[in-house]
Amino acid sequence: MNNPVTRAAALLKDHRESIDRLDAILVYTLAERFKHTQAVGKLKAEHDLPPSDPSREAAQIARLEDLAKEADLDPDFAKAFLNFIIQEVIRHHKKHQK
């Protein structure tokens, strides 16, 4: 495997296999997270609680930004990603309220 092109192709294949595994982990992790947030939404609806909790959301965003920095991930990306998830969760919670 002294050929640089062959070596690069093998490395590329390894990276792509890792990416595919991580994508699967992300999907299953998000599914698990949404199962819990769905339960929270139902609980909030049953007890007439608001679908949004701005203080919790702010704390979660700050926590995620810190985790992102520790993990050497762009904190702005992490914040945008969590904001997207939070908006989706709120949308689901509002459905339960109807």
C-alpha positions in Angstrom: 0.0 0.0 0.0 2.8 2.4 -0.9 0.8 4.0 -3.6 -0.4 7.4 -2.3 -3.7 7.3 -4.2 -4.5 3.8 -2.8 -3.6 4.9 0.7 -5.7 8.0 0.4 -8.7 5.9 -0.9 -8.3 3.6 2.1 -8.2 6.5 4.5 -11.2 8.1 2.8 -13.1 4.8 3.2 -12.3 4.6 6.9 -13.4 8.2 7.5 -16.6 7.6 5.6 -17.4 4.5 7.6 -16.8 6.4 10.8 -19.1 9.2 9.6 -21.8 6.7 8.7 -21.6 5.2 12.2 -21.7 8.6 13.8 -24.7 9.6 11.7 -26.6 6.5 12.9 -25.7 7.4 16.5 -27.0 10.9 16.0 -30.3 9.7 14.6 -30.9 7.2 17.3 -29.8 9.7 20.0 -32.2 12.4 18.6 -35.0 9.8 18.5 -34.4 9.0 22.1 -34.3 12.7 23.1 -37.6 13.3 21.3 -39.2 10.4 23.1 -38.4 12.2 26.3 -39.5 15.6 25.1 -42.8 14.1 23.8 -43.4 12.8 27.3 -42.6 16.3 28.7 -45.0 17.8 26.3 -47.8 15.5 27.3 -47.1 16.2 31.0 -47.1 19.9 30.4 -50.4 19.7 28.5 -52.0 17.6 31.3 -51.0 20.2 33.9 -51.7 23.2 31.7 -48.1 24.3 31.8 -46.7 26.5 29.0 -45.0 24.7 26.1 -41.9 26.9 26.4 -39.6 27.4 29.3 -37.3 30.3 28.4 -35.1 30.0 31.5 -34.5 26.3 31.0 -33.8 26.9 27.3 -31.3 29.6 28.1 -29.6 27.4 30.6 -29.5 24.5 28.1 -28.0 26.7 25.4 -25.3 27.9 27.8 -24.5 24.4 28.9 -24.3 23.2 25.3 -22.0 26.1 24.4 -19.7 25.0 27.2 -19.8 21.4 26.1 -19.1 22.4 22.6 -16.0 24.4 23.7 -14.8 21.4 25.7 -15.3 19.2 22.6 -13.6 21.6 20.3 -16.9 22.2 18.4 -17.9 25.6 17.1 -20.1 26.9 20.0 -22.2 29.0 17.5 -23.0 25.8 15.5 -23.9 24.0 18.7 -26.1 26.9 19.8 -27.8 27.0 16.4 -28.3 23.2 16.4 -29.9 23.3 19.9 -32.1 26.3 19.0 -33.4 24.2 16.1 -34.1 21.3 18.3 -35.8 23.5 21.0 -38.1 25.1 18.3 -39.1 21.6 17.1 -39.8 20.5 20.7 -41.9 23.6 21.4 -43.8 22.9 18.2 -44.6 19.4 19.4 -45.5 20.7 22.8 -48.0 23.1 21.3 -49.6 20.2 19.4 -50.2 18.5 22.7 -51.9 21.6 24.1 -54.6 21.5 21.4 
